[in-house]
Structure formats: C-alpha cells, structure tokens
C-alpha cells in the first residue's frame, strides 16, 4: 500500500480571548457547578459574531497555502471537513471552502460524525481513499465554533458547562509520500452509546422549531458518570491498540496529543499510558475544550513552538460525544517547519 504522510498542519484561534472571569459574573445555581467535568480553563477563544465556519476554515488553511504554495493546496484531490456548528443546517463547510480557496477536488466530504476524534477519522478516510484510488493529496479541516454562539446565549451562559468550550479551527495536508508517514490507525464505533449525547431545551422542542428556550447540552449526573467511565477507558484502549499495531511500547511515544474535555481526562489518559506530563501537551488552559479541533490545534501550537521535531513519534487519540466513537493514529512527524 502507498505510504500516506501528514506533511503540514496549521491552526486558527479567533481574536476574542475570553477569561474565566467573564463566566463568573453569570454564575447561577447550576446543580452541576461542582462537577469535575466543568472545571473552567483560564481562557478560551470565542468566534466573532459575524465570523462563519467557512471563514474559520479558510483562515486555518491560509498558513499551509503560504508554506506549501497555493498550487499545492489548489490541486488537492480530497477535501474533508468536520464542523461542529454548520452555518446552514443542510450544508457542511466543504463546498463553500473549496470555492473560496480555488479547489476543484474529486472528493468533497463533510464528515458529521467522529466528534472530538474526527481529526483521526479524517486521516483514516483520507488515507483509505489515497491508497485505493489515483488521489495523491488531501486537505482535512476541523472547525469548532459553538462556544461563542451556543454557550453564550443568555439562558446558557450561567450554566457550568458554558465556560469549558472554546472556538478554533485547524487544517492539515496529507500526501502520498514518506515525509511524515501515518504508521497506524485504530477507529472504533460503539453504537450502544450513540443515544446518550442529547441536547436540552425548556420547554422541550425540536431544535428547528420556534420557541423560547435555548438549546444546550443535556448533561445529567448519571450521564456524566457514564461519560467519565467510558472516556477514561476508550482513549487508552485505542492508543494502546495502535502501539500494538506498529510494534512499539508507550514509552516510545514522544508526543501524546488527545482531545481535551477537562483536566481529569488529561491526567488519567497520561497516567494510563505511563507518560510524563511533558510528553502529553495540551492547550486546555488557553483554549478550553476545542472538541474536534483540539488535537490539530494543539499539534499546531506545539509544532510552531519547536517541541515536535521531525522524526518524533506522535500519537493522537480521542473519543467522541458520550463514547460512541474513539480513534487513535500514530505518525512519524514530518511537518516541523
């Protein structure tokens, strides 16, 4: 099979950097306020009121175009996007992003599932297409844009869940080459958990129906307990599966980059793989929970800081929603600038 490599990565964070104190002024009597799931990060970024998901995607891709040349991006065969909150409910980001940056790829895929592990899923999908077709390059893009839109609604901002998410976007370029090979991938679906992530609104209604309530995530103590148990187990499981697949022990991992729902998960995942803190970078205190953009944004931050030299073994891992999907991928890093 042809080797597929991740050769470049770039992230974008909106200008509006919001401190934890912003949410403190709205804090109410939320019964989940003391739950460890909702310990607030110091900062997070919020999308601007007039900033669309496609705007964010375009801004994430721009540094890759600048480094690789506009032709390298314009000629990609595959464009895969994952957008947390699409600008229009019936359209993903891919088509409009392709129009704006001058792409005409054979494959345009708006991936709606995969959630916080969607970056891994998109790598797997891009690699599979390239290894079974004449396609030679892929652009994958994550957009998280719900923090500054859903979680600042007047009835939602006082909830403990509101201070945790942040907004951001990231893009990566993959090619058929050996410059930064994808060594192994594990993706697992757990359909038995698929109905456990829900939204809530009072009075109840479908999200598209008119009404007075404001939609937010439907957390309960029982659901949180289940998510904590599943997340603690799933992310180490898929990471260890990839280690077995490529024949390495966890101590060989130079950088373990995961999604970042909260500090508890970050600590538990690191401990499960017996890795020191300096080999498990995260951007939680600056960016909060970036959902699907968490892995690639953190990779971009670490890469630009020079903390992931070429040749490093990078393990990416995450789980989605209430545990209905988990994925991990190992890459021999080749995207250092």
Secondary structure by P-SEA (a helix, b strand, c coil): cbbbbbcbbbbbbccccccaaaaaaaccccccccccccccccbbbbccccccaaaaaaaaaaaaaaaacaaaaaaccbbbbbbcccccccccccaaaaaaacccccccccccccccaaaaaaaaaaaaaaacccccbbbbbbbbccccccccccccccccccccbbbbcbbbbbcccccccccbbbbbbcccccccccccccccccccccccccccccccaaaaaaaaaaaaccaaaaaaaaaaaaccccccccbbbcccccaaaaaaaaaaacccccccccccccccccccaaaaaaaaaaaaacccccccccccccccccccccbbbbbcccccc
